[in-house]
Amino acid sequence: LRRSVVPLMLDQGHVDMELDRSWAALDRDRAAFEEEKARFGTGEMSDILTVNIGGEKIIQVLRRTLCTVPDSALAAQFSGRWDHCLQRDAEGRIFWNHSPAAVLPIISYLRACSIPSPEPLELPSFAGKDEMINLEVKRLVNYWGLSSQSRSTRWEVASDGFWRVTENMAVVQTTHQSSMNRMVLATSGYSSGRHAWDIIIERYEGKGHGYNVIGVAESSVPAMTPDNCPGTKFWGVYTDSPMHKIHGQTLGLIKPDWRPKTGLVLNFFLDMDKGTLSLALNNSIDAQVLFQGLQGKTLYPTLGIGALKPNVYRAIFDKPLLD
């Protein structure tokens, strides 16, 4: 009997040691998560931002002024979610590598737009005598998405250290592997009507600390989340194999044969009038309703990436819907 007890005691001691190691690793991961999460604050619209324009002029501008045009790339950039990504000078001021002569008229226009008026303010031509400045203004207006023609849906940031967005802000590629996912939102949010878009998995390795999430989110979704816990501001799928639907936590299989792989096309359908998010694969007519009760929200197409490397996703936004 004593011979059988000794190995049992040794085994129990080994188990306890492994549990202690696991708890210590969990505590380290949690501490690292909280530390990194603290870097992802949200900015107040009343914030006064100091901007260095081309090393030639320092200006101060309200955050709400830069966010005057809804759904613009400029408003997304200065929403507060991406302050940690902004280029800064040696003094910590935001740095724009543009000519003051090109930037200042645009700032003046945005300030004018913030003044209440019964008449909408049209975007002026900004035409001056200097052709190079005129060209820079035109390109800034398009790049920042300030004209109605340039505000087509796209991913809102170009890089966060965990991803890279290329090809006219349509393709997202994981560049860093972590136990967390970073949320990438589209520039257009939907609160009414019917909308459709595709997410094409151009490369899927399925190796890493967890899996990515794909779906929709409110703008207040945390910028960084554990891979399988994007929180209650996100609705979509978790790219386990097979895929699960997820909101706050994993909610179960969608279909046993729905597995992420290179070349897979995810067809998303969002009906904000009915409050439903549906998903089909590879342009099938067999769409499955994932979530209901989404009325009254403003939802953005969203990717949560970082837990897998290297993965590549291509978005095709604003697809026409057939009645």
FILUM-377124 format. One line per 2 residues: number of its first residue (from 1); their letters; for each residue z, y, x of C-alpha. Coordinates in Angstrom, 2 decimals. Each point is the difference from the previous one (the first is absolute). Layout:
BEGIN
NUM> a> Z Y X; ...;
This chain:
BEGIN
1> lr> 0.00 0.00 0.00; 0.89 2.40 2.80;
3> rs> -3.37 -0.64 1.63; -1.77 1.02 -3.22;
5> vv> 2.14 3.12 -0.47; -0.66 1.43 3.46;
7> pl> -3.82 0.23 -0.39; 0.54 1.45 -3.47;
9> ml> 2.27 2.69 1.42; -2.51 0.71 2.76;
11> dq> -2.80 0.25 -2.55; 2.07 2.37 -2.14;
13> gh> 0.70 2.15 3.05; -3.70 0.13 0.80;
15> vd> -0.79 1.02 -3.58; 2.65 2.74 0.11;
17> me> -1.42 1.29 3.28; -3.52 0.10 -1.41;
19> ld> 1.25 1.80 -3.12; 1.78 2.57 2.16;
21> rs> -3.21 0.58 1.93; -1.99 0.34 -3.22;
23> wa> 2.46 2.51 -1.48; 0.00 1.98 3.27;
25> al> -3.82 0.10 -0.02; 0.04 1.08 -3.65;
27> dr> 2.48 2.77 0.78; -2.21 1.21 2.86;
29> dr> -3.08 -0.04 -2.23; 1.84 1.86 -2.76;
31> aa> 1.25 2.64 2.44; -3.50 0.43 1.42;
33> fe> -1.38 0.28 -3.52; 2.50 2.66 -1.04;
35> ee> -0.61 1.94 3.22; -3.76 -0.08 -0.43;
37> ka> 0.22 0.69 -3.73; 1.91 3.20 0.70;
39> rf> -3.11 1.33 1.75; -2.02 -0.21 -3.20;
41> gt> 1.42 2.86 -2.05; -1.73 1.84 -2.80;
43> ge> -0.64 3.69 0.34; 1.13 2.66 -2.47;
45> ms> -2.72 2.22 -1.43; 2.15 3.01 0.92;
47> di> -0.08 -0.91 3.70; -1.33 2.72 2.29;
49> lt> -2.32 -1.59 2.57; -0.85 1.59 3.33;
51> vn> -3.57 -0.69 1.12; -1.61 0.64 3.37;
53> ig> -3.71 0.62 -0.65; -2.03 -0.88 3.07;
55> ge> 2.63 1.43 2.37; -1.16 3.47 -1.05;
57> ki> 2.12 0.86 -3.04; 3.32 -1.13 -1.48;
59> iq> 0.36 0.19 -3.78; 2.63 -1.02 -2.54;
61> vl> -1.05 -1.43 -3.33; 1.76 -1.66 -2.91;
63> rr> -0.54 -3.73 -0.33; -0.91 0.54 -3.66;
65> tl> -2.84 2.31 1.10; -1.58 -2.79 2.05;
67> ct> 0.47 -2.34 -2.98; -1.57 2.42 -2.50;
69> vp> -3.14 -2.10 -0.62; 1.06 -3.28 -1.61;
71> ds> -1.52 -3.23 1.34; -1.31 1.78 3.10;
73> al> 0.33 -1.49 3.47; 1.91 3.13 1.06;
75> aa> 2.55 -0.45 -2.80; 0.42 -3.67 0.92;
77> qf> 0.44 0.87 3.69; 2.79 2.48 -0.76;
79> sg> 1.66 -1.86 -2.85; 2.91 -0.73 2.33;
81> rw> -0.73 -3.71 0.37; -1.96 0.47 3.19;
83> dh> 1.88 2.76 1.84; 0.75 -2.44 2.81;
85> cl> -3.76 -0.45 0.59; -0.90 3.69 0.29;
87> qr> -1.14 1.22 3.40; 2.46 2.50 1.47;
89> da> 0.15 2.37 2.96; 2.67 0.11 2.71;
91> eg> 2.26 2.08 -2.27; -0.21 -2.55 -2.82;
93> ri> -2.24 2.15 -2.16; -2.85 -1.57 -1.97;
95> fw> -3.20 0.38 2.02; -3.48 0.44 -1.46;
97> nh> -2.83 -0.08 2.51; -2.12 2.47 -1.97;
99> sp> -1.00 3.65 0.25; 2.37 2.46 -1.71;
101> aa> -3.10 1.79 -1.35; -0.92 -3.20 -1.87;
103> vl> 3.48 -1.01 -1.16; 1.45 3.33 -1.17;
105> pi> -2.54 0.64 -2.80; 0.73 -3.48 -1.36;
107> is> 3.77 0.67 0.09; -0.59 3.29 -1.81;
109> yl> -2.01 -1.84 -2.66; 2.79 -2.57 -0.48;
111> ra> 2.59 2.77 -0.30; -2.16 1.72 -2.62;
113> cs> -0.29 -3.27 -1.91; 3.80 -0.23 -0.22;
115> ip> 0.17 3.30 -1.95; 0.13 -0.75 -3.75;
117> sp> -3.20 1.06 -1.73; -1.74 -0.93 -3.27;
119> ep> -3.29 -0.32 1.90; -0.58 -2.74 2.61;
121> le> -0.75 1.32 3.47; -3.34 -1.21 1.30;
123> lp> -0.33 -1.01 3.64; -1.72 2.91 1.79;
125> sf> -2.87 -0.49 2.42; 1.97 1.40 2.97;
127> ag> -3.34 1.12 1.43; 0.37 2.40 2.94;
129> kd> -2.10 1.24 2.89; 1.02 -2.72 2.46;
131> em> -2.04 -3.12 -0.75; 2.27 -2.27 2.04;
133> in> 3.06 1.18 -1.95; -1.92 -0.50 -3.24;
135> le> -0.79 -3.55 1.06; 3.64 -0.70 0.94;
137> vk> 1.22 1.36 -3.34; -2.48 -2.16 -1.90;
139> rl> 1.06 -3.12 1.88; 3.72 0.76 -0.47;
141> vn> -0.49 0.50 -3.74; -1.73 -3.37 -0.22;
143> yw> 2.41 -1.78 2.36; 3.07 1.29 -1.86;
145> gl> -1.58 -0.87 -3.34; 0.29 3.50 -1.45;
147> ss> -3.32 0.02 -1.84; -0.54 -2.12 -3.10;
149> qs> -2.97 -1.66 1.70; 2.11 -1.16 2.94;
151> rs> 2.97 -1.37 -1.96; -1.22 -3.55 -0.40;
153> tr> 2.68 -2.66 0.23; 0.89 -1.29 3.47;
155> we> 3.05 -1.08 1.95; 2.20 3.01 0.65;
157> va> 0.70 -0.24 3.74; -2.03 -1.06 3.02;
159> sd> 2.74 -1.59 2.12; 3.72 -0.70 0.06;
161> gf> 0.33 -2.14 3.11; -0.02 -3.10 -2.23;
163> wr> -3.54 0.41 -1.31; -3.28 1.73 0.67;
165> vt> -2.29 1.27 -2.76; -3.71 0.24 0.81;
167> en> -3.44 0.24 -1.65; 0.56 3.09 -2.12;
169> ma> 3.63 -0.95 -0.72; -0.97 -3.26 -1.71;
171> vv> 0.94 -2.74 2.50; 3.63 -0.68 0.99;
173> qt> 0.78 -2.09 3.08; 3.44 -1.16 1.09;
175> th> 0.74 1.20 3.53; 3.66 -0.96 0.43;
177> qs> 2.02 -3.01 -1.09; 3.46 0.44 -1.48;
179> sm> 2.36 -1.62 -2.48; -0.71 2.98 -2.26;
181> nr> -3.01 1.17 -2.00; -1.16 3.61 0.01;
183> mv> -1.28 1.32 -3.31; -3.48 1.58 0.03;
185> la> -0.83 1.83 -3.25; -3.35 1.19 -1.29;
187> ts> -0.51 3.71 -0.54; -0.59 -0.34 -3.75;
189> gy> 2.71 -1.02 -2.44; -0.68 -1.12 -3.57;
191> ss> 2.10 0.87 -3.04; -2.60 -0.57 -2.75;
193> gr> -3.32 -1.73 -0.55; -1.49 -3.18 1.45;
195> ha> -0.65 -0.44 3.72; -1.39 -2.69 2.27;
197> wd> -0.13 -0.55 3.75; -0.49 -2.86 2.45;
199> ii> 1.97 -0.99 3.07; -2.09 -2.18 2.32;
201> ie> 1.87 -2.06 2.58; -2.32 0.37 3.00;
203> ry> 2.36 -1.79 2.36; 3.03 -2.11 -0.84;
205> eg> 2.00 -1.79 2.67; 3.13 -0.81 -2.01;
207> kg> 2.19 0.09 3.10; 3.04 2.20 0.43;
209> hg> 3.44 0.76 -1.37; -1.02 -0.13 -3.67;
211> yn> -2.84 1.01 -2.27; -1.71 3.15 -1.23;
213> vi> 0.17 1.43 -3.54; -2.97 1.40 -1.96;
215> gv> 0.13 1.79 -3.32; 1.16 3.34 -1.42;
217> ae> 3.04 2.20 0.58; 1.58 3.25 -1.05;
219> ss> -0.06 2.79 2.57; 3.76 -0.40 0.50;
221> vp> -0.37 -3.55 1.35; 1.82 -0.34 3.35;
223> am> -2.32 0.52 2.95; 1.40 -3.11 1.68;
225> tp> 1.26 -3.18 -1.67; 0.88 -3.58 0.94;
227> dn> -3.12 -2.14 -0.32; 0.98 -1.82 -3.20;
229> cp> 2.06 2.76 -1.61; -2.14 3.11 -0.65;
231> gt> 2.45 1.25 -2.62; -0.23 0.94 -3.66;
233> kf> -2.58 2.76 0.54; -2.69 -2.58 0.91;
235> wg> -1.95 -2.47 -2.16; -2.50 -2.45 1.47;
237> vy> -0.47 -3.18 2.00; 1.71 -1.46 3.04;
239> td> -2.55 -1.68 2.29; 1.87 -3.23 0.51;
241> sp> -2.12 -3.14 -0.30; -0.33 -0.36 -2.94;
243> mh> 0.43 3.60 -1.11; 2.98 1.15 -2.08;
245> ki> 0.36 3.03 -2.21; 2.77 2.32 1.08;
247> hg> 2.03 2.88 -1.42; 3.33 0.57 1.72;
249> qt> 0.01 -3.65 1.00; -2.38 -2.96 -0.07;
251> lg> -0.59 -0.97 -3.63; -1.91 -3.27 0.31;
253> li> -3.47 -1.41 0.49; -3.05 1.69 -1.50;
255> kp> -2.18 -3.09 0.15; 0.41 -2.96 2.36;
257> dw> -3.51 0.34 1.42; 0.16 3.78 0.64;
259> rp> 0.47 0.08 3.76; -0.67 2.92 2.38;
261> kt> -2.77 -0.57 2.54; -2.67 1.88 1.88;
263> gl> -2.77 1.07 -2.36; 2.10 -0.07 -3.17;
265> vl> -0.63 2.87 -2.45; 2.91 1.15 -2.17;
267> nf> -1.24 1.82 -3.13; 2.72 2.25 -1.43;
269> fl> -0.15 1.43 -3.53; 2.53 2.61 -1.07;
271> dm> 0.11 1.06 -3.66; 2.56 2.80 -0.23;
273> dk> -0.60 0.42 -3.76; 1.08 -3.60 -0.59;
275> gt> 2.35 0.00 3.01; -1.45 -3.12 1.65;
277> ls> -0.96 -1.01 3.54; -2.40 -2.94 0.21;
279> la> -1.56 -1.92 2.89; -3.10 -2.14 0.45;
281> ln> -1.39 -1.61 3.14; -3.53 0.19 1.40;
283> ns> -1.37 1.98 -2.97; 0.93 -2.71 -2.48;
285> id> 0.21 0.87 -3.70; 3.25 -1.99 -0.09;
287> aq> 2.47 2.85 0.54; 3.71 -0.68 -0.37;
289> vl> 2.45 2.61 -1.25; 2.69 0.34 2.65;
291> fq> 2.19 2.72 -1.52; 0.47 1.81 -3.29;
293> gl> 2.02 3.03 -1.08; -1.34 2.38 2.65;
295> qg> -0.61 2.91 -2.39; 1.53 3.35 0.88;
297> kt> -0.36 -0.47 3.76; -2.40 1.34 2.60;
299> ly> -1.14 -2.91 2.15; -1.94 -0.02 3.27;
301> pt> -1.96 -2.90 1.52; 2.25 -1.19 2.83;
303> lg> 0.04 -2.26 3.04; 3.20 -1.11 1.70;
305> ig> -0.95 -1.18 3.49; 1.62 -0.58 3.36;
307> al> 1.60 -3.41 -0.41; -3.21 -1.75 1.02;
309> kp> -2.27 0.59 2.98; -2.92 0.43 0.13;
311> nv> -1.20 0.46 -3.56; -2.80 2.21 -1.31;
313> yr> -0.42 1.21 -3.60; -2.93 1.95 -1.46;
315> ai> 0.37 2.01 -3.19; -2.74 0.80 -2.49;
317> fd> 1.51 2.64 -2.28; -1.14 1.52 -3.29;
319> kp> -2.14 -2.89 -1.17; -1.83 0.56 -3.31;
321> ll> 1.44 -1.89 -2.95; -2.13 -1.74 -2.60;
323> d> 1.17 0.25 -3.59;
